[in-house]
């Protein structure tokens, strides 16, 4: 493993924030500024199977996006216009905007009208097909440069039996979010402070966010970087290119918020919304979010650790478009023809 050169500082900061919909939210911001020469470090997910076995790890998902189509045994592409409850985003999600090209997943965000929205993008997830409890989740991706309003994400949500609970319920784990292509990585944990004692929507929503800025924004859109979490029964630790930048430890306030239910994987690109803000004249389409691989490792030392392929979905299907895939395909084809 390469040495960590050029590390400028590591400064944890703690700030309490009050919002109308968030009670007693503690945002933990840990900033690790890295010089360009520190990028490209070896990652646990890059090790050989033999080396992983020596360290007590096993590979449970090794998705390299081989072949010409998305692996339907692992992934589902979703249709949705997300008109309510999802940050008031500007896009409709269309499976056709996620394609396999040269051994990589490419999610395209386009300026085109569909389902009463002016933009389309893609959301894929493993709900109903793969869930895991604990492990190391790695996504190696190439993100675009400065794009106002753009919001790519790699994240985890609770699976079967929890899809109807008020968010965040047992928890949401955001492996990576980057807003507007500003070069800042956000890794977050959201949870219901009173779960599982109560599932009420009015329960306090707690969140912890780690922020990792690089010195050069161009590093994100010129090369691939691996965004990862290591999740145990007691903590969550966030990494970029094998470098840890924030963690919830067993003695932290957030120890009780570490999810204890199996979760599925989501990869998507959103546009607009309250956090990213609207696209503008400086937003250039199409915007590409390219993923090289998705890997999940699990440790034999974690007694509760398990990964399984499921038979039923954990997604709340009512949150997605209330029509068949065939109907959606027809609508999208018509929209594409009108745009020509």
C-alpha positions as CSV (number, residue, x, y, z in Angstrom):
1,X,0.0,0.0,0.0
2,X,1.3,3.4,-0.9
3,X,2.0,5.8,2.0
4,X,-0.3,8.7,2.8
5,X,1.7,11.6,1.6
6,X,0.7,15.3,1.7
7,X,-1.9,15.0,4.4
8,X,-2.5,18.5,5.5
9,X,-4.9,18.3,8.4
10,X,-7.5,16.3,10.3
11,X,-9.9,18.5,12.2
12,X,-13.1,17.1,13.7
13,X,-15.8,19.8,14.2
14,X,-19.2,19.3,15.9
15,X,-22.2,21.5,15.3
16,X,-25.8,21.2,16.5
17,X,-28.4,22.2,13.9
18,X,-32.1,22.8,14.4
19,X,-34.4,22.3,11.4
20,X,-38.2,22.3,11.2
21,X,-38.2,18.6,10.3
22,X,-35.1,17.5,12.3
23,X,-34.9,17.3,16.1
24,X,-31.5,17.6,17.7
25,X,-29.4,16.8,14.7
26,X,-25.7,16.5,15.4
27,X,-23.5,16.9,12.3
28,X,-20.0,15.5,12.8
29,X,-17.7,16.9,10.1
30,X,-14.3,15.4,9.9
31,X,-12.1,17.0,7.2
32,X,-9.0,15.2,5.8
33,X,-7.4,17.3,3.1
34,X,-5.3,15.2,0.7
35,X,-2.7,16.3,-1.8
36,X,-3.0,14.9,-5.3
37,X,-0.1,12.5,-4.7
38,X,-2.1,10.7,-2.0
39,X,-4.7,9.5,-4.4
40,X,-4.8,6.0,-5.9
41,X,-4.1,4.2,-2.6
42,X,-4.6,0.5,-2.4
43,X,-8.1,-0.6,-1.2
44,X,-9.3,-3.6,0.6
45,X,-11.6,-4.2,-2.3
46,X,-8.7,-4.4,-4.7
47,X,-7.0,-7.3,-2.9
48,X,-7.0,-10.8,-4.3
49,X,-9.3,-13.4,-3.0
50,X,-6.4,-15.2,-1.5
51,X,-5.2,-12.1,0.4
52,X,-8.8,-11.4,1.5
53,X,-9.1,-14.9,2.9
54,X,-5.9,-14.5,4.9
55,X,-7.5,-11.4,6.4
56,X,-10.7,-13.2,7.3
57,X,-12.7,-11.6,4.4
58,X,-14.8,-13.1,1.7
59,X,-16.3,-11.5,-1.5
60,X,-20.1,-11.8,-1.6
61,X,-20.7,-9.4,-4.6
62,X,-18.2,-8.7,-7.4
63,X,-20.1,-6.7,-10.0
64,X,-17.8,-5.6,-12.8
65,X,-20.5,-4.8,-15.3
66,X,-19.3,-7.3,-17.9
67,X,-21.5,-8.1,-20.9
68,X,-23.8,-5.8,-22.8
69,X,-26.7,-5.4,-20.4
70,X,-27.3,-4.7,-16.7
71,X,-27.2,-7.9,-14.7
72,X,-31.0,-8.5,-14.0
73,X,-30.3,-11.1,-11.4
74,X,-28.7,-8.4,-9.2
75,X,-30.1,-5.0,-10.3
76,X,-33.5,-3.4,-11.1
77,X,-33.9,-0.1,-12.9
78,X,-36.8,2.0,-11.7
79,X,-39.3,4.2,-13.3
80,X,-40.4,7.2,-11.2
81,X,-41.2,10.9,-11.4
82,X,-40.8,11.3,-7.6
83,X,-43.4,14.1,-7.4
84,X,-43.6,14.0,-3.6
85,X,-41.4,13.1,-0.7
86,X,-38.1,12.9,-2.5
87,X,-36.5,16.3,-2.3
88,X,-38.6,17.8,-5.1
89,X,-36.1,16.6,-7.7
90,X,-36.2,17.8,-11.3
91,X,-35.8,14.4,-13.1
92,X,-37.8,11.3,-13.9
93,X,-36.0,8.1,-13.5
94,X,-35.9,5.9,-16.6
95,X,-34.0,2.5,-16.7
96,X,-32.8,3.2,-20.3
97,X,-30.6,5.9,-18.9
98,X,-28.4,3.3,-17.3
99,X,-26.4,1.4,-19.8
100,X,-23.4,-0.9,-19.9
101,X,-20.5,0.4,-22.0
102,X,-16.9,-0.9,-22.2
103,X,-17.3,-2.9,-19.0
104,X,-18.7,0.0,-17.0
105,X,-22.1,1.3,-15.9
106,X,-22.9,4.6,-17.3
107,X,-25.8,6.7,-15.9
108,X,-26.8,9.5,-18.2
109,X,-28.8,12.6,-17.0
110,X,-30.4,14.2,-19.9
111,X,-32.5,17.3,-20.7
112,X,-35.7,15.8,-22.1
113,X,-39.3,15.9,-21.0
114,X,-40.8,12.7,-19.5
115,X,-43.5,12.2,-16.9
116,X,-44.1,15.9,-16.3
117,X,-40.4,16.5,-15.7
118,X,-37.9,18.3,-17.9
119,X,-35.0,15.9,-17.3
120,X,-34.4,12.2,-17.1
121,X,-31.8,10.1,-15.2
122,X,-31.5,6.6,-13.8
123,X,-31.8,4.8,-10.5
124,X,-30.8,1.1,-10.1
125,X,-30.9,-0.9,-6.9
126,X,-30.6,-4.5,-5.6
127,X,-33.8,-4.5,-3.6
128,X,-35.5,-7.9,-3.7
129,X,-32.3,-9.4,-5.1
130,X,-29.5,-8.7,-2.7
131,X,-29.2,-7.5,0.9
132,X,-26.4,-7.7,3.4
133,X,-26.0,-7.1,7.1
134,X,-22.5,-5.6,7.8
135,X,-19.5,-5.7,5.6
136,X,-17.4,-3.5,3.4
137,X,-19.3,-1.9,0.5
138,X,-17.1,-0.4,-2.3
139,X,-18.2,1.6,-5.4
140,X,-15.5,2.8,-7.8
141,X,-16.8,5.6,-9.9
142,X,-15.9,8.6,-12.1
143,X,-18.0,11.7,-11.3
144,X,-18.5,14.7,-13.5
145,X,-16.9,18.1,-12.9
146,X,-18.8,21.2,-12.0
147,X,-22.5,20.7,-12.9
148,X,-24.9,22.9,-10.9
149,X,-27.9,21.0,-9.6
150,X,-26.3,17.6,-10.1
151,X,-26.5,15.0,-7.3
152,X,-25.0,11.5,-7.8
153,X,-25.2,9.0,-4.9
154,X,-24.2,5.5,-3.8
155,X,-26.2,4.5,-0.7
156,X,-27.9,1.7,1.3
157,X,-31.5,1.4,2.5
158,X,-33.3,-1.2,4.7
159,X,-34.6,-4.2,2.9
160,X,-37.6,-6.5,3.3
161,X,-40.1,-5.7,6.0
162,X,-39.0,-2.1,6.5
163,X,-40.1,-0.4,3.3
164,X,-43.3,1.0,4.8
165,X,-41.7,2.5,7.8
166,X,-41.3,6.3,8.1
167,X,-37.9,7.4,6.9
168,X,-35.3,7.0,8.2
169,X,-36.5,4.1,10.3
170,X,-33.7,1.6,10.9
171,X,-31.3,3.9,9.0
172,X,-30.0,5.2,5.7
173,X,-26.3,4.9,4.9
174,X,-25.0,7.3,2.2
175,X,-21.6,5.9,1.0
176,X,-21.1,8.9,-1.3
177,X,-23.0,12.0,-2.3
178,X,-21.5,14.9,-4.2
179,X,-23.4,18.1,-4.8
180,X,-23.0,20.2,-7.9
181,X,-19.7,18.5,-8.8
182,X,-18.0,20.7,-6.2
183,X,-15.4,18.1,-5.4
184,X,-16.6,17.5,-1.8
185,X,-17.6,13.9,-0.8
186,X,-20.4,13.6,1.8
187,X,-20.7,10.3,3.7
188,X,-23.7,10.2,6.0
189,X,-25.8,8.1,8.4
190,X,-29.5,8.9,9.1
191,X,-31.5,7.1,11.7
192,X,-34.6,7.3,13.9
193,X,-33.3,8.1,17.4
194,X,-36.1,5.9,18.9
195,X,-36.0,2.9,16.6
196,X,-37.0,0.2,17.1
197,X,-39.1,1.2,20.2
198,X,-41.2,3.4,17.9
199,X,-41.8,3.7,14.2
200,X,-43.6,7.1,14.4
201,X,-42.9,9.6,11.7
202,X,-42.6,12.3,14.4
203,X,-39.6,10.5,16.1
204,X,-36.4,12.4,16.2
205,X,-34.3,12.1,13.0
206,X,-30.6,12.0,13.7
207,X,-27.8,12.3,11.2
208,X,-24.0,12.3,11.1
209,X,-22.2,13.6,8.0
210,X,-18.5,13.4,7.2
211,X,-17.1,15.7,4.5
212,X,-13.9,15.0,2.5
213,X,-12.7,17.8,0.1
214,X,-9.8,17.2,-2.3
215,X,-7.5,20.1,-3.2
216,X,-8.3,19.7,-7.0
217,X,-11.8,19.4,-8.2
218,X,-10.5,18.0,-11.5
219,X,-9.4,14.8,-9.8
220,X,-13.0,13.6,-9.6
221,X,-13.8,13.8,-13.3
222,X,-10.5,12.8,-14.8
223,X,-9.9,9.5,-12.9
224,X,-11.9,6.9,-11.0
225,X,-12.0,6.8,-7.2
226,X,-13.3,4.2,-4.8
227,X,-16.0,5.3,-2.3
228,X,-16.5,2.8,0.5
229,X,-17.9,2.1,3.9
230,X,-17.0,-0.6,6.5
231,X,-20.1,-1.5,8.5
232,X,-20.0,-3.6,11.7
233,X,-22.5,-4.1,14.5
234,X,-20.9,-1.2,16.4
235,X,-19.7,1.3,13.8
236,X,-19.6,2.8,10.3
237,X,-16.3,3.9,8.8
238,X,-16.1,5.9,5.5
239,X,-13.2,5.7,3.0
240,X,-12.1,7.3,-0.3
241,X,-9.4,5.4,-2.1
242,X,-8.7,3.4,1.0
243,X,-8.3,6.5,3.2
244,X,-10.6,6.7,6.2
245,X,-12.1,10.2,6.7
246,X,-14.9,9.7,9.2
247,X,-16.2,7.0,11.6
248,X,-18.8,6.5,14.2
249,X,-17.2,4.7,17.1
250,X,-18.8,2.5,19.8
251,X,-18.6,5.3,22.4
252,X,-20.1,8.0,20.1
253,X,-23.6,9.2,20.4
254,X,-24.3,7.6,17.0
255,X,-23.5,4.0,18.1
256,X,-27.2,3.3,18.7
257,X,-27.9,4.6,15.2
258,X,-25.7,2.1,13.4
259,X,-28.2,0.0,11.3
260,X,-28.9,-3.6,12.5
261,X,-31.0,-4.8,9.6
262,X,-29.9,-6.1,6.1
263,X,-29.7,-3.3,3.5
264,X,-29.7,-3.1,-0.3
265,X,-27.6,-1.0,-2.6
266,X,-28.8,2.0,-4.6
267,X,-26.9,3.9,-7.3
268,X,-28.5,6.9,-8.9
269,X,-28.1,10.4,-10.2
270,X,-30.6,13.1,-9.2
271,X,-31.0,16.6,-10.4
272,X,-32.2,19.6,-8.5
273,X,-33.9,19.4,-5.1
274,X,-33.5,21.4,-1.9
275,X,-29.9,20.4,-1.4
276,X,-28.4,20.6,-4.9
277,X,-30.6,23.5,-6.1
278,X,-31.8,23.8,-9.7
279,X,-29.7,23.3,-12.8
280,X,-28.8,26.5,-14.7
281,X,-27.1,27.8,-17.8
282,X,-23.8,26.3,-16.6
283,X,-25.2,22.8,-16.4
284,X,-24.3,20.9,-19.5
285,X,-26.1,17.8,-20.7
286,X,-25.9,14.9,-20.9
287,X,-24.1,14.4,-17.5
288,X,-22.4,11.1,-17.1
289,X,-21.9,9.2,-13.8
290,X,-19.7,6.1,-14.6
291,X,-19.2,3.2,-12.3
292,X,-16.3,0.7,-12.7
293,X,-17.3,-1.8,-10.1
294,X,-19.4,-2.6,-7.0
295,X,-18.0,-5.0,-4.5
296,X,-19.3,-6.2,-1.1
297,X,-16.9,-8.0,1.3
298,X,-17.8,-9.6,4.6
299,X,-15.7,-10.6,7.6
300,X,-15.9,-14.0,9.1
301,X,-15.3,-12.4,12.5
302,X,-18.7,-10.6,12.5
303,X,-21.1,-13.2,14.0
304,X,-24.2,-11.7,12.6
305,X,-22.8,-11.1,9.1
306,X,-24.8,-12.5,6.3
307,X,-25.6,-11.8,2.7
308,X,-28.5,-13.3,0.9
309,X,-30.4,-13.1,-2.4
310,X,-34.0,-12.4,-1.6
311,X,-37.3,-13.3,-3.3
312,X,-39.3,-10.2,-2.5
313,X,-38.6,-6.5,-2.9
314,X,-37.8,-4.1,-0.1
315,X,-38.7,-1.1,-2.2
316,X,-42.0,0.7,-1.6
317,X,-43.3,0.1,-5.1
318,X,-46.0,2.8,-4.5
319,X,-43.2,5.4,-4.5
320,X,-42.6,4.5,-8.2
321,X,-44.6,5.1,-11.2
322,X,-48.1,3.5,-11.1
323,X,-47.9,2.0,-14.6
324,X,-46.3,-1.0,-16.2
325,X,-42.8,-1.1,-17.7
326,X,-44.3,-1.6,-21.1
327,X,-46.4,1.6,-20.8
328,X,-43.4,3.5,-19.5
329,X,-41.2,2.3,-22.4
330,X,-43.8,3.6,-24.9
331,X,-44.0,6.9,-23.1
332,X,-40.2,7.3,-23.1
333,X,-40.0,6.3,-26.8
334,X,-42.5,9.0,-27.7
335,X,-40.7,11.6,-25.6
336,X,-37.4,10.7,-27.3
337,X,-39.0,11.0,-30.8
338,X,-40.5,14.4,-30.0
339,X,-37.0,15.6,-28.8
340,X,-35.4,14.7,-32.2
